[in-house]
Amino acid sequence: MLKLPVIQPNSPVSPLATPSRNPSAAQWLGHGLRLVLLLTLVIGLHRQSAGRHSSRTMASPAAGMSLVQIQEFVPHAASLKPPLDSGIVEVIDASGKVIAASATTSPAADSVVGYSGPNNVGLLLTPEQTVTAALLLNSGDTRDHVALVQADRLFWQQFVGRNWGDASPAAVDGVSGATLTSLAIAEAITLRMSGKRLSLRFPETVALDEVRNLVTGAEQMVAADWNGHTAWKILDAQGKSLGVVVRTGNLVDDVEGYQGPSELLFWIDDSGVLRNARLRRSYDNEPYVGYVKQEYSFWPLFRQRSLDSLANMDIEGEKIEGVSGATMTSMAVAHTVQAAAAKLTQPAVDASSQATVARRNWNWSIPEVATLLLAVASIPWSRSRWRGQKFPRFAWQAVCFVILGLVAGNLLSLSLLAGWTRGGAPIHLAPGLTALLALAVLWPALMKQNVYCDQLCPHGILQQWLRPAARPISARSREILGATGNRWIARLLRVTSWAGILAALGWLMFDWPVGLAWIEPFDAYAWRIGLSLSLATWLASLTLSAWRPMAYCQLACPTGQVLDAVRYARRGRNSWIFEAILLAAVVVVWSM
């Protein structure tokens, strides 16, 4: 059969990416050092950043306020009485008179999770049980967010003067830069003091204008309830009932996507059928939230179904698939729909006696299964002689392009790597994509071959298909710019790849407002969404492939640079520079 020249996306363009044929022990040691540094950096970033899949309860048991801590506020405190049935501890002076009381939010409010864990807050009370002080005793959240909250005196002052048992909603100002952590603390305090869970992550009440965008013909809304849950009865211009509107934030607020939960607005008719639903607010980042809002085929999966049907929905069995390019966010929305419907079908109970738990159904949809199979099949394919033959190679590439690119949208990207470094891999939501990432990282480290970039990446495949048949532009550009000019262009492209990696580190470490999904072309494959900023990068990268075959993959792709960094490489000056940069990043992250 006719054989094609195999153009590898990550062909050796620098000493850093060139594998050694006969590695020595010293070279293997250097490669191992790089892997250790990379792993240490990822662990440090994950520890520092918000992560739902690394959520754990606090390592130490819930501890009350110590006498020393109480004496900072009540100098005459002499000793503590045994806890009452309510968990409140009375404080007495030297004469035995009760002069204060204390309580903690843990374990009663451990179901309220911030970014990566619950918080235990100590509350100092008057003998009449009015709050005089609040302080954070322990936290399962990340250190940087906790430090911001602890340093904000105005935040803690908001709770002074509240009475035990008061469940009336109060406006709470979160801490800028640590909104989810601070609101989780405020919600835990409310839950502990009142026994009722009032979602402070989604405090906004429903307005008539947004109801009109959800309910056709809505003209009036009246406070009501649905099976004991807060709702609004909707009326048309003639006063006829159109059903009720319910927001899910008070029901479910711990089913998380990339960075946090999402709140939906339900329109339920009088017979208990969900007529419409809309994504109201989300702690996830753009553009993924926008993708879910705009996906025309996603929302009909839930409309015109009874609440009982939604509550017992088999997300895997019904093949409810995530939105291409926003799998985690959309699947978290699907689980929120299910959990909220389950709550609405049951009478409201005391929130302090229950905890909302996301059902961990595995998303074995057809695209995820196909992605997993392709990831596994790529290993024997990468070592097969067929990959150099025209028709088998084209067939393989066509399957990868259609399934990973057009159908599933399962492309590895900088935004995915950064998001999963922050929050952990959502294995139950995206098992196929998780397997693909594992292959892309582990196989180069073990076998010195970047199989994802070489064999699987739809964008790399498209560049191979578009490589110029005649003399490439680079040949003509050398006549115009000369060899020096072309080298400077190549260097500039390499700089852009490292700039993307630095942007991702800034987003992880310092919450830089960077749209990581838009600085790479991969988001353009979520074609159902329409136009996005990544489309410009997509067009530019394909234009580069006419100047030099696989130019984007070899020179400008940040994701390719990251994946290639775990591959065994020949030692050289660039290797030591790269590892010095890694070491500096590790020191900075672990010292923060």
N, C-alpha and C positions, 0 to 999 in steps of 0.2 A: 504493500500500500504506500501511497504518497506520504512522505514524512514532512512535518513542518519544523522549522527552527523554533525551539522552545524558549520564549522570552520570559524570564522569571521577573515578577514585579519587584522583588528585592534582590536583584542581581548585584554583585559586589561593586559598589561605587565608592567605597571608602574602606580604610583598614579596619574600621570598627565592625563592618559587616562582612568581612572576608574570612571564611572558615579555614582553619589550618588542616592540611591533609595528615600531618603526623604530629599531633599535639603532644607536647612534653608534659611532665608532671607539673612544672612551674606554670605552664599555660592553663592546665586544668585547674590549678589552684587559683589563678587569676580569674578564671571564669566563675569558679565557685564563690569567690569574693563578691563578684558583681551580683550574682543571684541572691546572696545573703543580704547585700545592701538594698537591693530592690524589694525583697521581702520585708526587711525591717522598715523601709520607707512606707510600704503599703500598710503594714500593721500600725505604724505610727499615725498615718493619716486617718485610718479607720478608727483608731482609738480617739483621735482628736475630734473627728467629725461626727455628725449625726448619723446614727445607724439603727434602723428598725430591726434588721435581722440579727444584730448583735445585742438586742435588748435583753437585759438580765435584771433580775431583782437585785437589790443591794446585797453585797456580800455579807455584811454583818447583820445580825438580827436587829429588829426595830428597837431602838433604845430611847427612853424618855429623857427629858431634860435633867441634867445632873444638878446637884445642889450648888456646885460652883457656878454653873451657867446661870442658875436662877439668882444667885447672890449678886451677879453683875447688875441686875435690875432691881432686886429686893434685898438690900444689904442686911436687913434684920432677919432674914430667913435662917432658921436654925436646923430644921430637919424636915423630912418628907413623910407623909402618911402612906400607908399601902394604897394602891389604886382602888378607886370605886368601881362599881359594875360598869360604869360608862367609860372607864379608862382614864378618867380625870384623877390627877394626883394633887391632894391638898398640901399646901405649904404652911408650916407653923413656925412661930417665933419661939424664943427661949421660954416663954410662959405657957406655951401650948396653944396659943390663940391662932386660929386660921387667918393668915394675912394675904394669901394668894393661892393660886392653883395653876397647874400646868397640864398640858395634853400634847400628844403627837398625832400627826396625820397617818402614820404607819402603825399597824398594818391595814387599818380600815380603808385607806385611800390608795393602797398600792396598785389598784387597777387603773389609776390615772398615770399615764406614761407621757413623758415629754419627748425628747428626741430619742433617747436610748435607755430609759429606765425610769422608775418611780422616784419620788422624792419624799424624804421624811422631814417634816417641818415641826419645830417645837413652838407651841403657843403658850404664852404666859397670860393668865387670867386674874381678874380680881376675884374676891370671894363670891361676888354676884355673877361671875362668869362672863365678864366683858373683857375682850382682848386688850392687853396693854402692850404687848410686844410679840413679834414673830421672828424666828430665825431658822435658817436651814441647818439641820443637824447632819444630814447625810443625803447623798444624791447618787442615783445611777446614771445621771446624764453626763455628757462630756464636759471635761474640765473647763474649756474655754467659755462655754455657755453658762456654766455654773458661776464662774468668776464674775461675769458681767452682771448676773442677777444679784449676787451677794453684795456687789459694790453699789447697787442702786438703792439709796435710802428711801427715796420717794416711793418706790415700788412697795417696800415693806410697810411704810407708814399708812398705806391704803387700808390695811386690815385692823389697825388700832381703832378701838371704839365699837367694833362689831360684837353683837351679843350671841352667845351660844344658842343654837337652835334656830337662828334667823336664816330662813331660806330665800328671802327676797333677793331677786337678782340685783347685782350692783355692777356698775361699769368699772372695769379694771383695766388700767393702762399697763400693757406689757413692756418689757425691756427691749429697746431697739437692739437688734443683733442677736437676741436670744428670745424671740417672741414665743416660740413653742414651749421652751423650758419655763419661762415665767408664767405663761398662762396655765400650764399644767400644775404649777405650784399653787396658783390662785384657785384652780378648780379643786385640787386636793384639799385645800383649807375649807372651801365651801362644802365639799362632800363630808368631811370629818365633823364640821360644826352643825350641819343641818340634816345629814343623812340623805340628802337629795343631790343628785348629780345635775348640775347646771353647766352645760358646755360653754366654757369661756374661750375655747378655740374658735367657736362659731357663735359669737354673741349677737350678731345682727338680727333684728326682728324682720319679719316679712313686710314689704311695702306693696301697696296696691298696684303700682306701676309694673313691678316685676311679675305680679300675679297675672296681669293682663297679657304679658308676653307668654305666659304658660297656659292660661285658661281662656279659651275662645268665648267672648261675650261677657267676661267678668266686669262687673260695675261696682259691686260692694263686697266687703269682707267683714265678718263678725267673728270675734274670738269664740272658739268652741273647743271640743276635744274629740279624739277618735280612740275609743276603747281606753279612755283614761289618759291619753297622750295629748299634748298641746297641739292644736290644729286651728285652722281658720275656715269657717264656712263661707263659701263663695256664692253670691247671688248675681243674677243678671239684672237688666234694667227694669224688668217687671217684678222683681223680687223672687223669681223662681230659683230654686236651689240647683247649683251646678256641681255640687259635691264639696269636698274639703281640700285644702292645701296643707301639707305637712312638710316641715324641713327635717332632714335626717341628722343634723348636727347634735340635737339633744338626745338622739337615739344611739347613734354610732359615730364615734370620732377617733377610733384607734385602728381602723383598717387603712394601712398606709401604702402609698406608692413609692416614688423615689425618695421624697423628703418629708412626707407627712400625709395626713388624712385629707379627704375631700368631703364637702357637704353638697347634698342634692336637694332639690325641691320636687315633691311629689304632688300631682293632681290626682285625687282618688274620687271616683264618682260615688253616689249613694249606695251602690250595690257592692262596693269594695273592689272595684276594678281600677287598676292604674291606667289612667287615660294619657298621662304625659309625665315626663321627668326631665329635669335639666340640671346640669352641673352648675352649682351656684358659686362655690368658692373652693379653692384647693391650696394646700401648702406645697404642692408639687410645683416644678418650675416650667416656664415656657421653653420651647413651644409645645410641650407635650399636653398641657392642659387645653391649649387651643385646638390641637389635633382631635382630642376626644370630643370637645364641644361641637366640632364641625363634621365629624364622621357620620355620614348619612345612613350607613347600614348598621350602626351600633345600637342606637337608641330604640329602633323598632323591635329589638329582641326582648324588650321589657314592657312595651306598651300593650294595652288591651289584654292584660293578664291579671288575674285576681291576686290579691295579696297572699292567699294561701299557696297559689301556684308559684309565686316568686319566692316565698319563704322556703319552699321545698325544692327549689330549682337545683338541678344537677348541672352545674356549670360545665363540667367535663363531658358528661353524657350528652348534653344538648349542643355540644360543640360551639359554645359561646367563646369566640376568639377575640383577642385584644386588637386594638386599633394599630395598624401597621405604623411603626415608628414611635409608638407610645404604649407598648405592651403593658408595662408595670402600672402606669397610671390608669389605663382603661380597665385592666383586670381588677385593680383595687376598687374602681367604681362599681364593677359588677358584683363584687363581694359586699360592697356597701349596700347596694340595692337589696341583695338577699338578706343581709343581717337586719336592715331597717324594716323590711317586710315582716320578718320573723318577730321583731319587737311589736309591730303594729297589730299583729294578729293575737297578741297576748295582752291581758290587762296590765296596766302599769303597776309596778311594784316598787318598793323602797330601793332606790339605786345603790344604797350602801351595802345591800345584801347580795348584789350581783355584779358581775364584771362582763363587759362585752368582749367576746373572744371571736376573732376572725376565723372562719372555717377554712382550714388549710386543704381545700380540694386541689388536686394536681391538675394543671391545665394541659392535658394530653390531647390538644387539638391537632388537626391534620397538619397545619404548618409547623407546629412544634415537633411532632413526630418525624416529619420529613426533614426538618433541620437536624435532628438528632441522627437520623440515618445517614445523611450526607456527611456529617462530621465523622462518623465511624468509618464510612466507606472511603473517605479521603485518604486514610492511612494506607490501605493497599493500593489505591489509585496512584498516590504520589510515588510509589516504587514500581509501578507497572510500565512496561515498554509501550503500552497502548497510548499513553499520554503524549507521545511524540508523533502519533499517527493522526492524519487529518480528521477523518470522520469520527473515530471514538473520542478524540479530544474535543471536537466541536459539540458532540452530543453531551458530554459531561459538562462542558461550560454552559450549554443552553439550559440544562436542568438546574444547575447552580444559580444561573442568572434569574430564571423564572421563579424558582422556589424561594431562594434567600433574598432576592432583590424585589421582585414584583409582587409576590404573594404574601410572604411572611414579613418582609422588611427586616429580616434578622441580619443586619450588618453590624460588625463590631465598629465602634467609633470612640472618639475621645470622650464624648459626653457619657457614653455607656460605661467606659472604664472608670471615669471619675465618679459617676453616680453609684456604681457598685462598690467602689473603694469606700465611699462614704457610708452606704447603707447595707452592704452585703449583697450577695447574689440571691435573687428571689427564685430559688429553685422550684418552688411549687407553682409560681406564676409563669415562668419561662424556662422549663426544663431543657428544651432543645437549644435555646440560646445560651444557657448556662454551660451545656456540654460543648458547644462551639467555642466559647471563651476558654474553657478548660483545655481543649485541644490546642487552641492558638497559643496558649501560654506554656503548657507542659511539653508539647512535642518538640518545639525548637530547643528547649533546655536539655532534653534527653537525647534527641536525634540530630541536632544541628540543622534542622530544616524548618523554615517558616511555612508550614503547609497551608495555613489560612490565606496568606497573601499570595502564595504561588498557585493555589488550586481552587480556592473557594470564593474569594471576594468578588461579588458581582461587578464592582466598579473596576477592579483590575481586569476582569474578563472583558468588559466593554472597551477598555483601552486597547486590549490586545486585538479585538475585532476591528478597531478603528486605526490600527497602525498603518501608516502610508505604504501603499504598494509601490509607488514610484519613489524617486529620490526625496527623502524627507526634507522638511523645511530647514532642519538644522544644517544640512549640507549647503543650502543656499544662504542661510544666515551667516555661515562662516565666511562666505565671500564678502558679505556686507559688514559684519561686526568684527570678523576675525576671530581667531581662537581665544584671545584674551576676553573679548566681549562675551562670548558664549560661556566661558568659565565663570565670569562674574554673574551671569544669569543663573547658572547652576548653583553658585554659592548663595545667592539671594533666596532661591527656592529652599535650600537646606535651612537657612535661617528662619523661614516661615514655619517649617515643621517644628523647630525648637521653640519658637514663639508660641505655638499652639500648646505645647507641653507645659511651658511656663504659665500660660493662662489657666490651664487645668489645675496646676499646683496652687495658683493664687485663688482659684475658686474653692478648692478644698481647704486650704489653710486659712484664708482671710476673707472668705465669702465675697470675692470680687464679683461684681455684677456682669459676668461674661456669659454670653449665649454660646456655650460650647457646641451645641448642635448645629450652629450656623457657620462655624468656621471651617467645617469639613463638608464634602459633597454628599455624604451618605444619607442625609435627611431628605434629599430630593427623591429617593426611591419610595418614600411614603406618598405615592402618586395620588392616592385618593384625597389627600389633604389639599392639593392644589399648590399654589405658588408659595415659596418660602425663601428666605435669604440664602439658604444653602444651595439653591438652584444656580445662583451666580458662581459659586465655587465649583459646582458640578460642570458648568459650561467652560469655565476657565481651565479646569483640569483636563477636560477632553481636548481643548485647543492645544494644550501643552503636549499631548500625545502625538500631535502632528509635527511639532518642533523636534521632539525626541521621543521615541517609543517608550511607553511606561514612565514618562518623565515625572508625573505626579507621584506615582507609587515609589519610585526610586529616590526622589529628592524632597518632595514637599509634604508627604503624608505623616502627620503626627502619630496616628495610630500605628502605622507601619514601623515608625521609629521605636515606639514603645515595645511592640511585639518583637522586633528584631534585636532589642537590647538583651533579651533573655537567651538568644541563640549563641552558641559557642562561636567565638571570634578570635582571629589571630591577634596576638599581643602587638601593640604598637603605641606610638605617642598618643593617638586619639583615644585608645583604650584607657590609659591612665588619666587623661583629662576627664573622660566620661565618668570614671569611677570616683575621681576627686569631687566632681559635681554631685554625684550621688551621696557621697559621704557628707558633704556640706549640707545637703537637703535633709539627711537623716538627723544630723546634729540639731538643725534648726527645729525640725518637727518635734523631736523628743524633748527639746528643752522648753517648748512652749507650754 
